[in-house]
Amino acid sequence: MNPPIRVLVCDDQALIRTGFTTIIDAQPDLEVVGECGDGQAAVELAGRLNPDVVVMDVRMPVLDGIEATRLLAGVGVARPVKVLVVTTFNLDEYVYEALRAGASGFLLKDAPAAQLLHGIRTVATGAALLAPEVTRKLVGRYAARIRPAENADPESALTPRELEVLRLIANGLSNSEIATTLVISQETVKTYVSRILAKLGLRDRVQAVVHAYRSGLVT
């Protein structure tokens, strides 16, 4: 049996922390190794406890969840920790900034317990938790802020087919929708997605979407 997924819960509301901890600890494959009420404490605890996943609130005192996420999972972090952001607000600016800071996904605080558990397990495997329809809304709202980067050129690294798949990912299509569009199997789509992420040095679909906009591949 695999060891349980180690979770750190960070939220400035004690009742929320207690609720999350109770739900998570009731699962045989999950274990809460610590909890705290601000982002600075989350960074310090993560350094000592080495959690697999940090469940992170956004609005907190001392250090907010966005800055804490950047310190835990941002570019250049030697030992990045997977961060699952929970927020009261759906698709607000804080969520977008948290994803840019390195979060692997987000959930709403009023989501069912099953979604929280699924989210932790999903993020722990290295996958991103961002539904395709959420990707469409998120990019549609904030695409104007994603400025092209001079060193982001997927066309030189990817095959024409991989570029086609990347465009569809950036437009918010799921694997099944991409498979239908290109008349290929979902397994083949998964293979293309894995290759794209590996070739571009990206962690997940969220980063792939941002990269596609920054490169000018999608506008």
Buried (B, 14 or more C-beta within 10 A) or exposed (E): EEEBBBBBBBBBEEEBBEBBBEBBBEBEEBBBBBBBBBBBBBBBBBEEBEBBBBBBBBBBEBBBBBBBBBBBBBEEEEEBBBBBBBBEEEBEEBBBBBBBBBBBBBBBBEEEBEBBBBBBBBBBEEBBBBEBEBBBEBBEEBBEEBEEEEEBEBEEEBEEEBBBBBBBBBBBBBBEBBBEBBEBEBEBBEEBBEBBBEBBEBBBBBBBBBBBBBBBBBE
